Amino acid sequence: MVALNVMLLVWALLVVKFLVIAFWMQDQMYQRASRFNIVAAMICLVAGGVYLRGLEALAFGAAVVAVVLGISSFRLVRIGRG
């Protein structure tokens, strides 16, 4: 039961992190990078729901995809395509 609560907390924190970064990037006029972070936040929301259904492997895979999208958004900004 504790592991369930911890994992849901981690996904909730990832959602907040991705949304805060997305709104910051939007303020800096990095629209494409901002969209990447919003998509990553939505993926984390869905991953939390999938985890509650008992599909842990799929939820962890979705979390990895979301983190890779978040990293990609910073790469877009760095190379000037944000």
Secondary structure as GFF3:
##gff-version 3
##sequence-region A 1 82
A	DSSP	alpha_helix	2	27	.	.	.	ID=ss1
A	DSSP	alpha_helix	31	53	.	.	.	ID=ss2
A	DSSP	alpha_helix	56	79	.	.	.	ID=ss3
###
